[in-house]
Amino acid sequence: MSFKVLSLNVGRPENYSTDKGELRSAYRKQPVTEPVYLSSLNFSGDEQADKKHHGGVDQAVCLYPANHYRHFEKEYGMTFPYPSFGENITVEGIHECDTHIGDVFTLGEAEVQVTKPRKPCYIIARTHGIDDFPARLTKTGFTGFYLRVLKEGNVSQGDVMRLKHADPAGLTVADVNDVKFNDRNNKEKINRIIRVEALAEDLRQSLLRRL
């Protein structure tokens, strides 16, 4: 399985105005065409404004599937240019329903592993002026997901993500989203999730508290 990187995006924290006041965030990333070095923490030139909830080794890369853009453009009747969802890489053909926690991909010179779904927050709503945007992302399951870096290296727009190893547990990002946002207290499902070794540790601890 292979998926093309349509846009590679980086950004640093900035202050910008929204319809509900000023916001400081690195959400408004910009596409870059030259190769960018991916370290264990982030792409060169990329930072997080809120390091308590963003960043770290389990959230080094935020991926968003390109096909979801078409869904939301139709729903809201507007154009969303890459990277409107604050992602580092916009990837064609990949989907939460077919991607497993623990799957390992080659990405340019780097190697990455899926760790957890992305949790849409108020910044998406504030940036686009669409109050129900986070709720729509969680309802559809079109959240995107995070990657940790197993091998550092340069990555470029147009590179292909190739599946190197599928996690044997077979637990999809969509399965985790279902428990996070819908079937919240299903102990059987929670236990299945927390047993996956590659799961991001903060999510594991959050689910353990539910038990």
N, C-alpha and C positions, 0 to 999 in steps of 0.2 A: 504494500500500500504506500502511495506517495501523494503528497499534496504540495501545491506551489504557493510560495510566499508572494502575495500580490503587493504587499506594502510592509516596509520595515520602518518603525516609528520610534522616535526618542523625544524626550522633553525634560526640561527642568522646572521646578516650581516657579510660578508666576502669580501675580495678582491680576485678576480681571473682573470686569463688571458683569453682573447677571441681573435678571429682572427682580431678584430678591436681595440685591446688595452685592458687595464685593466678596470675592472668593479667592483663596490662595490654594492652588493645586497644580500638579504636573499633568493633569488630565489632557490638556490640549497639546498632544504630541504632534510632531511634524514628520512627514515621510522623508527618508534619506535614501539616496541611490548608491552611495559609495559603501564599501564593506565596513562593518562596525564590529568591534571586538566584543564578544559576549563572555563576561566573567561569571564567577559563581554567584554574584549578587545582582548584576544587571548588565545591560548594554552600555558601552562607553557613551557618555553624554546623556544618560537617562538617570533621573533621580525621583524620589518620592517626597512629597510635602509632609505627609502624615506617616512617619515611619513606625508608629505604633500599630497601625492597621494595614500598612502596605509595605512591600519590599521584604527582604530577607531571603535566605537560600531556598525556601519552599515557594516563594513567589517572585523568583528572579525574572520571569518572563510572563507577560499576560498575552494570551492568544485569543483572538476572536475570529470565528468562521465568517468568511466573506458572504456566504449564501444568506446569512441572516439579514444582511443589509437590505436585500430585495424585499424581504418580508416586512420590515419596518418602514421602508420607503412607501410601500403600498398602503400599509395601515395608517400612516400619518400624512400621506400625500405630499411628501417632501423628499429632497435629496440629502443623503448623508454621505459626504465624501470621506474616504479613508484618512485618518483613523477616528471616526466619530465616536467610537466606544472606548477610547482611551487605551487601546491595546498597543503592545509592542510589535506584534506581527499579525497581519490580516491574512488568513490562509484559506485558499480555495478548496472546497470539497470535503473538508473535515467537519465532523459533527459530534455533539455531546453524546448522541445515542450510540455511536460506533466507536468511541474512544474510551479506553479504560484507564482508571487510576493505576499507575505503575507502568503503563506503556512507555517504551523507550524509542526515541526517534533520533536519527542523525539530522542535523540542521546546519548546512554549510560545513564548516570545519568542526562544529560543536556537536555535542550529544546531549539531549534533554529528556526529561522524564515527567509525565503528567502527575500532579500532586493533589489537586482539588479543584472544584468549580470556583469560578469567580462569583463573589457576592455583589450584585449591583447595589450602589448606594446613592445617596441624595445628590452627589456631585454630577451624576449623569443627568438627573432631572434639572438641576440648576444650570448646568452648562447649556443645555438645549432648550430650556424654558418649557419643558413638558413634564408636568407634575407627576403623571402616572407612569413615567418611563421605567423606573425600577420595578414597579409591580408588573408591568407588561413583560419585562425580561424574565422575571421569575415565573410568571404564569406560563409562558411559552417554553421555558427551559433553555432559552437562547442566551445563556449567561456568559459563554466563553469559559476558559479555564486557565490555570497556572501551570508553569513548568519549573522544575529545578534543573540546574546545569550539572551534568555528570562529567562533561569534558568541555573545557573552554576552547574558544576559537573564533575566527571571523565568520560573520553571517552577512549575506547581501540580499537585497530585493531580487526576486526571481529564483532564489535557491529553492530546492525541493526538500520538504520534510519526508523522510523515508522511515517506515516502521522497521525497527531493528529487532525489537523484542516485545511481544504481546504479553501483558501480565496474566499469569495463569488463573487468577481469581475471577477474571472476566467481569469485573464490576465497572460499569460504565459511569461516566460523568453524570449522565442523566439519572442513573440509579441513585447517586448521592444527592443530586438536586431534589429528587422525589422525597427523600427523607428530610432534607434540610427545610423544605418549604411546604410539604404536603403531609406525608405520613410520618409526622414528627416523632411519635412515641412508639413506633414499631420496634420492639426490642430485638426481634429476630434480624430485621434489616440493619439495625444499628450495630449489632454484634458482627454481622458480616462485613460491614464497612471498616470497623476499627481493627479487624484482623488483617487488613491489607497493609503490608509492610511499608509500601511507598507512600501511603496517605500522609498529607501534611500534618505535622504534630499538633498545631493549634486546633485543627478541625477534629482530630482524634480526641483531644482533651475536652472540647466542647460537647462531643457526642457522649463521652464517658459521663459527663455531668448530667446528661439527660437520663442515663440509666440509674 
